[in-house]
């Protein structure tokens, strides 16, 4: 407990010293440094929308992945609501036992109640209890994946959308929380 207090105290002192030495920066609203940082931040976030939610393996009655020709589907809730159909193109295990998978996905659903679709290219990495013949064996220990949206693939509310959605598997609950940024 004392070490947390000491660290907090030291951080406060460093921040105080930094603020005092840069006092003119904070007091002058016309400061070039202040303006350039604000402009950089605005341009980085211009049009970006942060999204988040939860995915989980879909029941065939929720997302009929077989009729879509997909290997499986995730039911997505949160900012995105719908089905994410997964088309595995490549998979394998590394010598360290890490399982890797890549392919494409087709999202069919809604954003703020408006319908649309888009495609992603995805890359999945995970550690399982084992790997045999290029495929995972046993329970998942950890996993994550990145899903860049394929430019020009969006329809409906997602027409012209770009961005990326990232999942990090919760192996305790079997859920796949996601976060990302999309730009319309």
N, CA, C and O atoms as a DFTB+ gen file, in Angstrom:
736 C
 N C O
     1  1       0.817      -1.179       0.000
     2  2       0.000       0.000       0.000
     3  2       0.869       1.255       0.000
     4  3       0.573       2.222      -0.702
     5  1       1.962       1.233       0.806
     6  2       2.845       2.393       0.868
     7  2       3.514       2.635      -0.480
     8  3       3.686       3.783      -0.889
     9  1       3.897       1.547      -1.182
    10  2       4.581       1.720      -2.466
    11  2       3.640       2.352      -3.490
    12  3       4.092       3.155      -4.306
    13  1       2.335       2.016      -3.474
    14  2       1.378       2.642      -4.388
    15  2       1.276       4.131      -4.096
    16  3       1.201       4.942      -5.019
    17  1       1.272       4.497      -2.813
    18  2       1.181       5.902      -2.427
    19  2       2.417       6.664      -2.883
    20  3       2.314       7.783      -3.385
    21  1       3.590       6.055      -2.708
    22  2       4.843       6.707      -3.094
    23  2       4.883       6.902      -4.610
    24  3       5.280       7.968      -5.081
    25  1       4.481       5.899      -5.371
    26  2       4.464       6.014      -6.831
    27  2       3.496       7.111      -7.257
    28  3       3.819       7.918      -8.128
    29  1       2.319       7.147      -6.653
    30  2       1.337       8.182      -6.965
    31  2       1.888       9.563      -6.627
    32  3       1.706      10.506      -7.397
    33  1       2.556       9.692      -5.490
    34  2       3.139      10.970      -5.074
    35  2       4.222      11.416      -6.060
    36  3       4.259      12.584      -6.447
    37  1       5.103      10.495      -6.470
    38  2       6.165      10.823      -7.426
    39  2       5.584      11.250      -8.776
    40  3       6.068      12.201      -9.389
    41  1       4.557      10.554      -9.232
    42  2       3.920      10.928     -10.496
    43  2       3.319      12.323     -10.403
    44  3       3.425      13.104     -11.348
    45  1       2.693      12.643      -9.282
    46  2       2.100      13.962      -9.088
    47  2       3.168      15.047      -9.113
    48  3       2.950      16.117      -9.681
    49  1       4.310      14.785      -8.507
    50  2       5.401      15.763      -8.484
    51  2       5.926      15.993      -9.899
    52  3       6.136      17.137     -10.302
    53  1       6.140      14.909     -10.662
    54  2       6.638      15.030     -12.031
    55  2       5.649      15.822     -12.883
    56  3       6.056      16.686     -13.659
    57  1       4.374      15.538     -12.746
    58  2       3.357      16.264     -13.508
    59  2       3.362      17.736     -13.111
    60  3       3.264      18.610     -13.973
    61  1       3.473      18.013     -11.830
    62  2       3.507      19.402     -11.354
    63  2       4.701      20.153     -11.888
    64  3       4.573      21.302     -12.312
    65  1       5.862      19.524     -11.874
    66  2       7.077      20.176     -12.380
    67  2       6.938      20.433     -13.881
    68  3       7.275      21.514     -14.365
    69  1       6.440      19.433     -14.615
    70  2       6.257      19.584     -16.056
    71  2       5.281      20.704     -16.361
    72  3       5.520      21.498     -17.271
    73  1       4.198      20.782     -15.626
    74  2       3.198      21.831     -15.855
    75  2       3.783      23.207     -15.569
    76  3       3.500      24.161     -16.294
    77  1       4.590      23.321     -14.530
    78  2       5.185      24.615     -14.192
    79  2       6.195      25.053     -15.241
    80  3       6.247      26.232     -15.592
    81  1       6.994      24.129     -15.744
    82  2       8.004      24.510     -16.734
    83  2       7.362      24.814     -18.073
    84  3       7.951      25.537     -18.877
    85  1       6.168      24.284     -18.342
    86  2       5.470      24.543     -19.597
    87  2       4.278      25.471     -19.381
    88  3       3.307      25.428     -20.136
    89  1       4.355      26.302     -18.358
    90  2       3.233      27.157     -18.001
    91  2       2.798      28.036     -19.167
    92  3       1.602      28.231     -19.383
    93  1       3.759      28.568     -19.919
    94  2       3.389      29.447     -21.027
    95  2       2.604      28.680     -22.093
    96  3       1.741      29.263     -22.750
    97  1       2.881      27.398     -22.277
    98  2       2.152      26.586     -23.236
    99  2       0.684      26.494     -22.863
   100  3      -0.189      26.593     -23.725
   101  1       0.406      26.301     -21.553
   102  2      -0.968      26.133     -21.117
   103  2      -1.706      27.464     -21.002
   104  3      -2.932      27.487     -21.113
   105  1      -1.009      28.555     -20.788
   106  2      -1.659      29.849     -20.628
   107  2      -1.875      30.565     -21.948
   108  3      -2.702      31.475     -22.009
   109  1      -1.170      30.199     -23.001
   110  2      -1.275      30.888     -24.273
   111  2      -2.111      30.058     -25.247
   112  3      -1.609      29.082     -25.804
   113  1      -3.362      30.424     -25.460
   114  2      -4.211      29.636     -26.362
   115  2      -3.747      29.701     -27.809
   116  3      -4.209      28.921     -28.642
   117  1      -2.846      30.615     -28.115
   118  2      -2.329      30.728     -29.477
   119  2      -1.033      29.953     -29.670
   120  3      -0.415      30.037     -30.731
   121  1      -0.619      29.208     -28.665
   122  2       0.623      28.447     -28.738
   123  2       0.601      27.514     -29.943
   124  3      -0.371      26.790     -30.156
   125  1       1.675      27.533     -30.729
   126  2       1.778      26.695     -31.926
   127  2       1.763      25.215     -31.553
   128  3       1.145      24.409     -32.248
   129  1       2.449      24.844     -30.445
   130  2       2.481      23.442     -30.020
   131  2       1.079      22.960     -29.655
   132  3       0.679      21.857     -30.030
   133  1       0.342      23.780     -28.931
   134  2      -1.004      23.417     -28.506
   135  2      -1.914      23.270     -29.715
   136  3      -2.691      22.319     -29.791
   137  1      -1.827      24.200     -30.661
   138  2      -2.661      24.132     -31.855
   139  2      -2.317      22.904     -32.694
   140  3      -3.217      22.204     -33.157
   141  1      -1.029      22.634     -32.895
   142  2      -0.663      21.508     -33.749
   143  2      -1.106      20.186     -33.142
   144  3      -1.538      19.295     -33.874
   145  1      -1.011      20.034     -31.829
   146  2      -1.481      18.805     -31.184
   147  2      -2.984      18.651     -31.332
   148  3      -3.466      17.554     -31.618
   149  1      -3.728      19.723     -31.144
   150  2      -5.184      19.670     -31.274
   151  2      -5.571      19.354     -32.717
   152  3      -6.509      18.591     -32.949
   153  1      -4.867      19.926     -33.682
   154  2      -5.153      19.664     -35.088
   155  2      -4.847      18.214     -35.443
   156  3      -5.612      17.579     -36.169
   157  1      -3.728      17.682     -34.934
   158  2      -3.388      16.285     -35.187
   159  2      -4.467      15.364     -34.622
   160  3      -4.911      14.434     -35.296
   161  1      -4.885      15.624     -33.389
   162  2      -5.914      14.809     -32.746
   163  2      -7.211      14.856     -33.534
   164  3      -7.845      13.822     -33.747
   165  1      -7.613      16.040     -33.969
   166  2      -8.859      16.191     -34.722
   167  2      -8.789      15.436     -36.046
   168  3      -9.759      14.787     -36.438
   169  1      -7.647      15.514     -36.742
   170  2      -7.550      14.830     -38.028
   171  2      -7.507      13.319     -37.851
   172  3      -8.027      12.586     -38.692
   173  1      -6.896      12.842     -36.776
   174  2      -6.865      11.394     -36.532
   175  2      -8.254      10.848     -36.224
   176  3      -8.570       9.720     -36.602
   177  1      -9.077      11.623     -35.550
   178  2     -10.398      11.158     -35.144
   179  2     -11.506      11.602     -36.076
   180  3     -12.657      11.211     -35.883
   181  1     -11.201      12.396     -37.068
   182  2     -12.231      12.900     -37.968
   183  2     -12.933      11.741     -38.657
   184  3     -12.315      11.004     -39.426
   185  1     -14.215      11.578     -38.386
   186  2     -15.001      10.545     -39.028
   187  2     -14.886       9.169     -38.406
   188  3     -15.690       8.295     -38.729
   189  1     -13.921       8.937     -37.528
   190  2     -13.805       7.636     -36.883
   191  2     -14.884       7.477     -35.827
   192  3     -15.159       8.397     -35.057
   193  1     -15.489       6.303     -35.801
   194  2     -16.493       5.981     -34.794
   195  2     -16.025       4.737     -34.056
   196  3     -15.767       3.700     -34.667
   197  1     -15.918       4.848     -32.744
   198  2     -15.507       3.693     -31.951
   199  2     -16.713       2.789     -31.757
   200  3     -17.817       3.255     -31.476
   201  1     -16.486       1.483     -31.912
   202  2     -17.547       0.498     -31.712
   203  2     -17.065      -0.564     -30.735
   204  3     -15.865      -0.794     -30.583
   205  1     -18.024      -1.206     -30.075
   206  2     -17.687      -2.299     -29.161
   207  2     -18.919      -3.172     -28.946
   208  3     -20.044      -2.778     -29.251
   209  1     -18.678      -4.352     -28.419
   210  2     -19.757      -5.281     -28.132
   211  2     -19.209      -6.661     -27.834
   212  3     -18.038      -6.822     -27.490
   213  1     -20.073      -7.653     -27.972
   214  2     -19.731      -9.041     -27.661
   215  2     -20.163      -9.934     -28.820
   216  3     -21.228      -9.748     -29.409
   217  1     -19.317     -10.898     -29.127
   218  2     -19.663     -11.938     -30.076
   219  2     -19.622     -13.286     -29.379
   220  3     -18.918     -13.462     -28.385
   221  1     -20.375     -14.228     -29.903
   222  2     -20.338     -15.594     -29.378
   223  2     -20.746     -16.536     -30.501
   224  3     -21.384     -16.120     -31.468
   225  1     -20.372     -17.821     -30.370
   226  2     -20.715     -18.779     -31.413
   227  2     -22.216     -18.785     -31.600
   228  3     -22.979     -18.872     -30.638
   229  1     -22.632     -18.692     -32.862
   230  2     -24.054     -18.614     -33.184
   231  2     -24.664     -19.997     -33.288
   232  3     -24.047     -20.937     -33.790
   233  1     -25.862     -20.095     -32.813
   234  2     -26.689     -21.267     -33.014
   235  2     -27.188     -21.201     -34.468
   236  3     -27.484     -20.112     -34.961
   237  1     -27.284     -22.346     -35.160
   238  2     -27.758     -22.297     -36.554
   239  2     -29.131     -21.638     -36.717
   240  3     -29.460     -21.176     -37.809
   241  1     -29.925     -21.587     -35.667
   242  2     -31.219     -20.902     -35.775
   243  2     -31.059     -19.387     -35.707
   244  3     -31.915     -18.650     -36.196
   245  1     -29.951     -18.911     -35.095
   246  2     -29.676     -17.468     -35.048
   247  2     -29.036     -16.996     -36.356
   248  3     -29.431     -15.977     -36.921
   249  1     -28.063     -17.739     -36.815
   250  2     -27.307     -17.386     -38.023
   251  2     -27.128     -18.672     -38.831
   252  3     -26.303     -19.513     -38.474
   253  1     -27.883     -18.830     -39.903
   254  2     -27.841     -20.047     -40.708
   255  2     -26.591     -20.060     -41.580
   256  3     -26.640     -19.772     -42.776
   257  1     -25.448     -20.409     -40.937
   258  2     -24.167     -20.350     -41.642
   259  2     -24.041     -21.414     -42.724
   260  3     -23.322     -21.210     -43.703
   261  1     -24.718     -22.533     -42.572
   262  2     -24.632     -23.575     -43.596
   263  2     -25.209     -23.087     -44.920
   264  3     -24.645     -23.360     -45.980
   265  1     -26.331     -22.366     -44.870
   266  2     -26.916     -21.861     -46.114
   267  2     -26.045     -20.778     -46.749
   268  3     -26.153     -20.518     -47.947
   269  1     -25.173     -20.140     -45.943
   270  2     -24.251     -19.127     -46.445
   271  2     -22.942     -19.749     -46.946
   272  3     -22.101     -19.055     -47.518
   273  1     -22.773     -21.070     -46.727
   274  2     -21.548     -21.748     -47.125
   275  2     -20.376     -21.471     -46.195
   276  3     -19.226     -21.736     -46.544
   277  1     -20.669     -20.933     -45.002
   278  2     -19.630     -20.605     -44.028
   279  2     -19.312     -21.809     -43.154
   280  3     -20.126     -22.722     -43.014
   281  1     -18.112     -21.798     -42.564
   282  2     -17.695     -22.867     -41.655
   283  2     -18.450     -22.754     -40.331
   284  3     -18.884     -23.756     -39.763
   285  1     -18.600     -21.521     -39.849
   286  2     -19.376     -21.233     -38.642
   287  2     -19.728     -19.756     -38.663
   288  3     -19.330     -19.026     -39.571
   289  1     -20.479     -19.318     -37.656
   290  2     -20.841     -17.901     -37.562
   291  2     -20.779     -17.449     -36.121
   292  3     -20.932     -18.245     -35.193
   293  1     -20.554     -16.163     -35.948
   294  2     -20.637     -15.530     -34.638
   295  2     -21.877     -14.651     -34.611
   296  3     -22.167     -13.939     -35.573
   297  1     -22.597     -14.705     -33.516
   298  2     -23.695     -13.771     -33.275
   299  2     -23.064     -12.551     -32.621
   300  3     -22.363     -12.679     -31.617
   301  1     -23.304     -11.375     -33.178
   302  2     -22.680     -10.148     -32.709
   303  2     -23.738      -9.260     -32.064
   304  3     -24.813      -9.048     -32.625
   305  1     -23.420      -8.743     -30.878
   306  2     -24.302      -7.810     -30.188
   307  2     -23.504      -6.561     -29.829
   308  3     -22.274      -6.577     -29.861
   309  1     -24.185      -5.508     -29.497
   310  2     -23.517      -4.255     -29.146
   311  2     -23.766      -3.222     -30.216
   312  3     -24.882      -3.105     -30.722
   313  1     -22.730      -2.462     -30.572
   314  2     -22.881      -1.451     -31.612
   315  2     -23.222      -2.085     -32.954
   316  3     -24.013      -1.535     -33.721
   317  1     -22.634      -3.229     -33.235
   318  2     -22.999      -4.022     -34.400
   319  2     -23.914      -5.138     -33.919
   320  3     -23.604      -5.805     -32.932
   321  1     -25.037      -5.353     -34.600
   322  2     -25.978      -6.418     -34.253
   323  2     -26.188      -7.279     -35.483
   324  3     -26.613      -6.780     -36.525
   325  1     -25.894      -8.573     -35.375
   326  2     -26.125      -9.437     -36.522
   327  2     -25.272     -10.679     -36.506
   328  3     -24.875     -11.170     -35.449
   329  1     -24.991     -11.185     -37.706
   330  2     -24.255     -12.433     -37.876
   331  2     -22.961     -12.167     -38.638
   332  3     -22.941     -11.433     -39.626
   333  1     -21.890     -12.775     -38.159
   334  2     -20.593     -12.690     -38.810
   335  2     -20.261     -14.098     -39.308
   336  3     -19.869     -14.968     -38.530
   337  1     -20.425     -14.309     -40.629
   338  2     -20.192     -15.609     -41.242
   339  2     -18.709     -15.765     -41.555
   340  3     -18.101     -14.887     -42.169
   341  1     -18.124     -16.896     -41.127
   342  2     -16.675     -17.097     -41.209
   343  2     -16.331     -18.127     -42.283
   344  3     -16.855     -19.241     -42.299
   345  1     -15.427     -17.714     -43.183
   346  2     -14.943     -18.555     -44.278
   347  2     -13.440     -18.742     -44.089
   348  3     -12.649     -17.857     -44.417
   349  1     -13.054     -19.902     -43.558
   350  2     -11.650     -20.200     -43.269
   351  2     -10.941     -20.526     -44.584
   352  3     -11.387     -21.379     -45.351
   353  1      -9.829     -19.830     -44.828
   354  2      -9.051     -20.079     -46.042
   355  2      -7.732     -20.782     -45.761
   356  3      -7.251     -21.552     -46.592
   357  1      -7.139     -20.524     -44.588
   358  2      -5.846     -21.111     -44.268
   359  2      -5.740     -21.281     -42.757
   360  3      -6.268     -20.469     -41.998
   361  1      -5.058     -22.335     -42.324
   362  2      -4.834     -22.549     -40.894
   363  2      -3.606     -23.424     -40.703
   364  3      -3.169     -24.122     -41.618
   365  1      -3.059     -23.373     -39.496
   366  2      -1.897     -24.194     -39.185
   367  2      -1.332     -23.868     -37.827
   368  3      -1.748     -22.910     -37.174
   369  1      -0.380     -24.674     -37.409
   370  2       0.274     -24.498     -36.116
   371  2       1.745     -24.161     -36.326
   372  3       2.399     -24.689     -37.225
   373  1       2.241     -23.286     -35.491
   374  2       3.667     -22.965     -35.525
   375  2       4.411     -23.988     -34.668
   376  3       3.782     -24.728     -33.911
   377  1       5.739     -24.041     -34.774
   378  2       6.510     -24.966     -33.937
   379  2       6.281     -24.730     -32.429
   380  3       6.411     -25.659     -31.632
   381  1       5.945     -23.505     -32.048
   382  2       5.705     -23.221     -30.628
   383  2       4.325     -23.679     -30.172
   384  3       4.019     -23.644     -28.980
   385  1       3.489     -24.109     -31.119
   386  2       2.155     -24.574     -30.756
   387  2       1.079     -23.522     -30.895
   388  3      -0.063     -23.758     -30.499
   389  1       1.409     -22.366     -31.446
   390  2       0.414     -21.329     -31.663
   391  2      -0.394     -21.675     -32.903
   392  3       0.164     -21.980     -33.956
   393  1      -1.709     -21.625     -32.768
   394  2      -2.604     -21.887     -33.889
   395  2      -2.886     -20.573     -34.607
   396  3      -3.195     -19.562     -33.976
   397  1      -2.778     -20.599     -35.931
   398  2      -3.055     -19.413     -36.752
   399  2      -4.084     -19.777     -37.800
   400  3      -4.079     -20.874     -38.360
   401  1      -4.976     -18.813     -38.051
   402  2      -6.041     -19.034     -39.025
   403  2      -6.300     -17.715     -39.743
   404  3      -6.176     -16.645     -39.148
   405  1      -6.658     -17.792     -41.013
   406  2      -7.013     -16.585     -41.753
   407  2      -8.113     -16.916     -42.745
   408  3      -8.334     -18.072     -43.106
   409  1      -8.793     -15.864     -43.172
   410  2      -9.867     -16.056     -44.133
   411  2     -10.651     -14.783     -44.318
   412  3     -10.144     -13.679     -44.120
   413  1     -11.912     -14.962     -44.705
   414  2     -12.808     -13.831     -44.920
   415  2     -14.052     -14.016     -44.069
   416  3     -14.389     -15.126     -43.657
   417  1     -14.727     -12.898     -43.814
   418  2     -15.973     -12.935     -43.045
   419  2     -16.977     -12.001     -43.708
   420  3     -16.620     -11.001     -44.330
   421  1     -18.227     -12.361     -43.553
   422  2     -19.315     -11.563     -44.114
   423  2     -20.245     -11.181     -42.976
   424  3     -20.885     -12.040     -42.368
   425  1     -20.316      -9.879     -42.689
   426  2     -21.212      -9.393     -41.631
   427  2     -22.529      -8.986     -42.260
   428  3     -22.565      -8.233     -43.234
   429  1     -23.623      -9.500     -41.684
   430  2     -24.976      -9.144     -42.096
   431  2     -25.692      -8.692     -40.834
   432  3     -25.879      -9.475     -39.903
   433  1     -26.092      -7.423     -40.805
   434  2     -26.750      -6.959     -39.596
   435  2     -27.090      -5.491     -39.644
   436  3     -27.367      -4.923     -40.700
   437  1     -27.060      -4.883     -38.447
   438  2     -27.470      -3.494     -38.319
   439  2     -26.450      -2.680     -37.527
   440  3     -25.645      -3.211     -36.761
   441  1     -26.520      -1.379     -37.745
   442  2     -25.781      -0.396     -36.970
   443  2     -26.788       0.706     -36.660
   444  3     -27.313       1.344     -37.572
   445  1     -27.057       0.928     -35.383
   446  2     -28.079       1.887     -34.947
   447  2     -29.415       1.625     -35.643
   448  3     -30.115       2.562     -36.027
   449  1     -29.765       0.349     -35.802
   450  2     -31.049      -0.030     -36.370
   451  2     -31.125      -0.001     -37.886
   452  3     -32.148      -0.386     -38.452
   453  1     -30.071       0.445     -38.562
   454  2     -30.058       0.491     -40.024
   455  2     -29.304      -0.717     -40.565
   456  3     -28.221      -1.050     -40.082
   457  1     -29.881      -1.368     -41.567
   458  2     -29.322      -2.611     -42.102
   459  2     -28.169      -2.376     -43.068
   460  3     -28.073      -1.339     -43.724
   461  1     -27.292      -3.387     -43.129
   462  2     -26.197      -3.350     -44.081
   463  2     -25.321      -4.577     -43.964
   464  3     -25.536      -5.436     -43.109
   465  1     -24.330      -4.647     -44.837
   466  2     -23.374      -5.760     -44.849
   467  2     -21.984      -5.217     -45.143
   468  3     -21.839      -4.119     -45.680
   469  1     -20.962      -5.991     -44.789
   470  2     -19.589      -5.724     -45.209
   471  2     -18.772      -7.001     -45.074
   472  3     -19.162      -7.935     -44.373
   473  1     -17.637      -7.024     -45.754
   474  2     -16.695      -8.142     -45.694
   475  2     -15.459      -7.727     -44.913
   476  3     -15.091      -6.553     -44.891
   477  1     -14.821      -8.703     -44.272
   478  2     -13.525      -8.475     -43.637
   479  2     -12.550      -9.557     -44.109
   480  3     -12.955     -10.636     -44.542
   481  1     -11.278      -9.245     -44.016
   482  2     -10.214     -10.243     -44.070
   483  2      -9.798     -10.404     -42.615
   484  3      -9.603      -9.401     -41.928
   485  1      -9.656     -11.616     -42.127
   486  2      -9.303     -11.761     -40.718
   487  2      -8.060     -12.608     -40.538
   488  3      -7.715     -13.442     -41.374
   489  1      -7.399     -12.363     -39.414
   490  2      -6.259     -13.168     -38.968
   491  2      -6.488     -13.481     -37.498
   492  3      -6.688     -12.581     -36.682
   493  1      -6.456     -14.759     -37.172
   494  2      -6.705     -15.239     -35.813
   495  2      -5.455     -15.952     -35.305
   496  3      -4.851     -16.745     -36.028
   497  1      -5.070     -15.669     -34.063
   498  2      -3.970     -16.363     -33.398
   499  2      -4.442     -16.796     -32.023
   500  3      -5.117     -16.042     -31.323
   501  1      -4.085     -18.016     -31.639
   502  2      -4.488     -18.515     -30.328
   503  2      -3.517     -19.583     -29.850
   504  3      -2.784     -20.193     -30.628
   505  1      -3.542     -19.776     -28.573
   506  2      -2.781     -20.858     -27.944
   507  2      -3.811     -21.830     -27.380
   508  3      -4.704     -21.441     -26.627
   509  1      -3.675     -23.087     -27.749
   510  2      -4.551     -24.146     -27.252
   511  2      -3.723     -25.139     -26.450
   512  3      -2.499     -25.032     -26.384
   513  1      -4.391     -26.089     -25.850
   514  2      -3.683     -27.112     -25.083
   515  2      -2.719     -27.898     -25.967
   516  3      -1.702     -28.408     -25.496
   517  1      -3.051     -27.989     -27.255
   518  2      -2.169     -28.684     -28.170
   519  2      -2.479     -28.368     -29.615
   520  3      -3.487     -27.734     -29.926
   521  1      -1.599     -28.817     -30.496
   522  2      -1.769     -28.665     -31.940
   523  2      -1.318     -29.967     -32.590
   524  3      -0.218     -30.453     -32.327
   525  1      -2.172     -30.527     -33.437
   526  2      -1.826     -31.767     -34.138
   527  2      -2.262     -31.663     -35.584
   528  3      -3.368     -31.208     -35.873
   529  1      -1.409     -32.078     -36.482
   530  2      -1.712     -32.069     -37.916
   531  2      -2.204     -30.705     -38.389
   532  3      -3.084     -30.616     -39.246
   533  1      -1.632     -29.643     -37.826
   534  2      -1.968     -28.295     -38.257
   535  2      -3.249     -27.729     -37.695
   536  3      -3.659     -26.635     -38.082
   537  1      -3.904     -28.460     -36.775
   538  2      -5.164     -27.985     -36.219
   539  2      -5.104     -28.031     -34.691
   540  3      -4.423     -28.882     -34.120
   541  1      -5.820     -27.112     -34.032
   542  2      -5.776     -27.043     -32.573
   543  2      -6.465     -28.240     -31.929
   544  3      -7.377     -28.844     -32.493
   545  1      -5.991     -28.559     -30.716
   546  2      -6.535     -29.667     -29.934
   547  2      -6.730     -29.169     -28.507
   548  3      -5.866     -28.486     -27.958
   549  1      -7.860     -29.512     -27.914
   550  2      -8.110     -29.157     -26.521
   551  2      -8.653     -27.763     -26.342
   552  3      -9.102     -27.120     -27.291
   553  1      -8.605     -27.308     -25.106
   554  2      -9.186     -26.018     -24.734
   555  2      -8.285     -24.858     -25.164
   556  3      -7.062     -24.984     -25.229
   557  1      -8.924     -23.735     -25.454
   558  2      -8.192     -22.518     -25.792
   559  2      -7.645     -21.886     -24.515
   560  3      -8.350     -21.793     -23.510
   561  1      -6.396     -21.457     -24.559
   562  2      -5.754     -20.793     -23.419
   563  2      -5.888     -19.281     -23.572
   564  3      -6.198     -18.587     -22.603
   565  1      -5.658     -18.765     -24.772
   566  2      -5.915     -17.358     -25.099
   567  2      -6.026     -17.235     -26.605
   568  3      -5.560     -18.099     -27.348
   569  1      -6.653     -16.145     -27.051
   570  2      -6.783     -15.930     -28.482
   571  2      -7.209     -14.508     -28.796
   572  3      -7.820     -13.824     -27.975
   573  1      -6.869     -14.076     -30.014
   574  2      -7.255     -12.746     -30.472
   575  2      -7.258     -12.756     -31.998
   576  3      -6.626     -13.599     -32.635
   577  1      -7.990     -11.793     -32.568
   578  2      -7.998     -11.687     -34.023
   579  2      -8.276     -10.260     -34.469
   580  3      -8.903      -9.473     -33.759
   581  1      -7.792      -9.951     -35.666
   582  2      -7.986      -8.642     -36.275
   583  2      -8.822      -8.828     -37.535
   584  3      -8.658      -9.791     -38.284
   585  1      -9.728      -7.868     -37.742
   586  2     -10.674      -7.954     -38.851
   587  2     -10.723      -6.639     -39.620
   588  3     -11.646      -5.853     -39.408
   589  1      -9.764      -6.372     -40.507
   590  2      -9.852      -5.166     -41.332
   591  2     -11.023      -5.289     -42.312
   592  3     -11.199      -6.320     -42.962
   593  1     -11.810      -4.233     -42.405
   594  2     -12.950      -4.226     -43.319
   595  2     -12.429      -4.041     -44.744
   596  3     -11.593      -3.176     -45.003
   597  1     -12.930      -4.861     -45.657
   598  2     -12.532      -4.780     -47.061
   599  2     -13.144      -3.513     -47.660
   600  3     -14.363      -3.347     -47.698
   601  1     -12.267      -2.629     -48.125
   602  2     -12.715      -1.351     -48.680
   603  2     -13.623      -1.583     -49.885
   604  3     -13.309      -2.375     -50.774
   605  1     -14.750      -0.879     -49.898
   606  2     -15.697      -0.969     -51.001
   607  2     -16.678      -2.124     -50.894
   608  3     -17.496      -2.314     -51.794
   609  1     -16.618      -2.906     -49.812
   610  2     -17.483      -4.082     -49.688
   611  2     -18.811      -3.795     -48.990
   612  3     -19.702      -4.644     -48.992
   613  1     -18.954      -2.624     -48.400
   614  2     -20.137      -2.323     -47.608
   615  2     -21.367      -2.027     -48.434
   616  3     -21.285      -1.454     -49.520
   617  1     -22.522      -2.431     -47.897
   618  2     -23.817      -2.102     -48.494
   619  2     -24.703      -1.496     -47.420
   620  3     -24.406      -1.604     -46.231
   621  1     -25.786      -0.860     -47.834
   622  2     -26.724      -0.268     -46.878
   623  2     -26.030       0.757     -46.007
   624  3     -25.298       1.611     -46.507
   625  1     -26.259       0.675     -44.690
   626  2     -25.657       1.626     -43.754
   627  2     -24.128       1.586     -43.801
   628  3     -23.475       2.557     -43.422
   629  1     -23.559       0.482     -44.259
   630  2     -22.104       0.326     -44.298
   631  2     -21.492       0.699     -45.658
   632  3     -20.307       0.452     -45.881
   633  1     -22.267       1.281     -46.554
   634  2     -21.718       1.674     -47.843
   635  2     -20.578       2.678     -47.639
   636  3     -20.753       3.707     -46.987
   637  1     -19.417       2.362     -48.204
   638  2     -18.245       3.226     -48.082
   639  2     -17.488       3.100     -46.772
   640  3     -16.535       3.847     -46.548
   641  1     -17.879       2.176     -45.895
   642  2     -17.235       2.049     -44.587
   643  2     -15.827       1.471     -44.724
   644  3     -15.570       0.614     -45.570
   645  1     -14.929       1.956     -43.880
   646  2     -13.595       1.393     -43.731
   647  2     -13.346       1.241     -42.236
   648  3     -14.116       1.753     -41.424
   649  1     -12.288       0.548     -41.872
   650  2     -11.945       0.409     -40.461
   651  2     -11.509      -0.989     -40.117
   652  3     -11.147      -1.786     -40.982
   653  1     -11.554      -1.267     -38.824
   654  2     -11.091      -2.555     -38.324
   655  2     -11.806      -2.879     -37.029
   656  3     -12.099      -1.995     -36.224
   657  1     -12.082      -4.155     -36.842
   658  2     -12.692      -4.662     -35.617
   659  2     -11.738      -5.702     -35.043
   660  3     -11.275      -6.586     -35.764
   661  1     -11.444      -5.601     -33.753
   662  2     -10.543      -6.545     -33.089
   663  2     -11.296      -7.296     -31.993
   664  3     -12.042      -6.702     -31.214
   665  1     -11.091      -8.592     -31.948
   666  2     -11.688      -9.444     -30.920
   667  2     -10.585      -9.964     -30.007
   668  3      -9.469     -10.224     -30.458
   669  1     -10.895     -10.112     -28.744
   670  2     -10.007     -10.766     -27.790
   671  2     -10.862     -11.788     -27.047
   672  3     -11.799     -11.421     -26.338
   673  1     -10.542     -13.054     -27.210
   674  2     -11.356     -14.131     -26.660
   675  2     -11.332     -14.140     -25.134
   676  3     -10.277     -13.994     -24.517
   677  1     -12.496     -14.311     -24.543
   678  2     -12.601     -14.529     -23.103
   679  2     -12.819     -16.029     -22.922
   680  3     -13.942     -16.518     -23.048
   681  1     -11.751     -16.747     -22.629
   682  2     -11.823     -18.204     -22.563
   683  2     -12.629     -18.693     -21.365
   684  3     -13.084     -19.837     -21.356
   685  1     -12.812     -17.848     -20.358
   686  2     -13.603     -18.245     -19.195
   687  2     -15.097     -18.242     -19.490
   688  3     -15.821     -19.116     -19.013
   689  1     -15.571     -17.268     -20.272
   690  2     -17.006     -17.142     -20.548
   691  2     -17.400     -17.694     -21.911
   692  3     -18.579     -17.944     -22.160
   693  1     -16.414     -17.887     -22.809
   694  2     -16.725     -18.330     -24.157
   695  2     -17.242     -17.199     -25.042
   696  3     -17.784     -17.445     -26.119
   697  1     -17.072     -15.966     -24.587
   698  2     -17.495     -14.804     -25.360
   699  2     -16.288     -14.174     -26.052
   700  3     -15.137     -14.406     -25.679
   701  1     -16.590     -13.372     -27.071
   702  2     -15.543     -12.703     -27.840
   703  2     -15.807     -11.201     -27.852
   704  3     -16.412     -10.691     -28.796
   705  1     -15.363     -10.485     -26.817
   706  2     -15.544      -9.022     -26.804
   707  2     -14.805      -8.387     -27.977
   708  3     -13.686      -8.780     -28.307
   709  1     -15.446      -7.396     -28.603
   710  2     -14.800      -6.709     -29.710
   711  2     -14.776      -5.212     -29.474
   712  3     -15.621      -4.650     -28.778
   713  1     -13.773      -4.586     -30.081
   714  2     -13.627      -3.129     -30.116
   715  2     -13.076      -2.787     -31.477
   716  3     -12.416      -3.608     -32.113
   717  1     -13.342      -1.585     -31.921
   718  2     -12.803      -1.183     -33.203
   719  2     -13.177       0.226     -33.550
   720  3     -13.813       0.939     -32.774
   721  1     -12.767       0.614     -34.740
   722  2     -13.088       1.931     -35.282
   723  2     -13.566       1.743     -36.710
   724  3     -12.970       1.000     -37.490
   725  1     -14.643       2.422     -37.034
   726  2     -15.118       2.423     -38.403
   727  2     -15.248       3.866     -38.869
   728  3     -15.466       4.772     -38.064
   729  1     -15.112       4.068     -40.161
   730  2     -15.256       5.403     -40.718
   731  2     -16.171       5.311     -41.927
   732  3     -15.975       4.482     -42.816
   733  1     -17.170       6.176     -41.942
   734  2     -18.139       6.195     -43.042
   735  2     -17.737       7.225     -44.074
   736  3     -18.427       7.393     -45.080
